[in-house]
Amino acid sequence: MSKMSELHMEIMDAIEQGMSAKFLVATFGISFDTAEQLIEDRHYEELAKQHEMMAYAAELENFSPFDTVNS
């Protein structure tokens, strides 16, 4: 694995653990803007996953074992 990929994985792990942008800047030597953008991107990824799971749950609520493909 390349050093950049490894660094990205370490940063994303830190974000998942709830580390702040200041922490990311001090630990990984990235710019504050980059740290904030990565945190925001991770937040939106999580929201998208939650939305997908909620949509899936709504589909399951409407599922009836008596419905058939042809009805």
C-alpha positions as CSV (number, residue, x, y, z in Angstrom):
1,M,0.0,0.0,0.0
2,S,1.3,3.4,-0.8
3,K,2.2,5.9,1.9
4,M,-0.7,8.3,0.7
5,S,-3.2,5.5,1.0
6,E,-1.9,4.5,4.4
7,L,-2.1,8.2,5.6
8,H,-5.6,8.5,4.3
9,M,-6.7,5.4,6.1
10,E,-5.1,6.7,9.4
11,I,-6.8,10.0,9.0
12,M,-10.2,8.4,8.3
13,D,-9.8,6.2,11.3
14,A,-9.1,9.2,13.5
15,I,-12.2,11.0,12.1
16,E,-14.3,7.9,12.9
17,Q,-13.0,8.0,16.4
18,G,-14.3,11.6,16.6
19,M,-11.0,13.5,16.5
20,S,-11.2,17.2,15.8
21,A,-9.8,19.1,12.8
22,K,-7.1,20.6,15.1
23,F,-6.0,17.1,16.1
24,L,-5.8,16.0,12.5
25,V,-3.7,19.1,11.6
26,A,-1.3,18.6,14.5
27,T,-1.0,14.8,14.1
28,F,-0.9,14.4,10.3
29,G,0.4,17.7,9.1
30,I,-2.5,18.4,6.8
31,S,-4.1,21.9,6.3
32,F,-7.0,22.9,8.5
33,D,-9.2,23.3,5.4
34,T,-8.4,19.7,4.3
35,A,-9.1,18.4,7.7
36,E,-12.5,20.1,7.9
37,Q,-13.3,18.9,4.3
38,L,-12.5,15.3,5.2
39,I,-14.6,15.5,8.4
40,E,-17.5,17.0,6.4
41,D,-17.2,14.4,3.7
42,R,-17.3,11.6,6.3
43,H,-20.3,13.2,7.9
44,Y,-22.2,13.2,4.6
45,E,-21.2,9.6,3.8
46,E,-22.7,8.6,7.2
47,L,-25.9,10.5,6.5
48,A,-26.1,8.8,3.1
49,K,-25.7,5.4,4.7
50,Q,-28.4,6.3,7.3
51,H,-30.8,7.4,4.5
52,E,-30.2,4.3,2.5
53,M,-30.9,2.1,5.6
54,M,-34.1,4.1,6.4
55,A,-35.3,3.6,2.8
56,Y,-34.6,-0.1,3.0
57,A,-36.4,-0.3,6.3
58,A,-39.4,1.5,4.8
59,E,-39.5,-1.0,2.0
60,L,-39.5,-3.9,4.4
61,E,-42.4,-2.3,6.4
62,N,-44.5,-2.4,3.2
63,F,-43.6,-6.0,2.5
64,S,-46.4,-8.5,2.7
65,P,-45.8,-12.2,2.5
66,F,-49.1,-12.5,0.6
67,D,-48.1,-10.2,-2.3
68,T,-46.9,-11.9,-5.4
69,V,-45.0,-10.6,-8.4
70,N,-48.2,-10.8,-10.5
71,S,-50.6,-9.1,-8.0
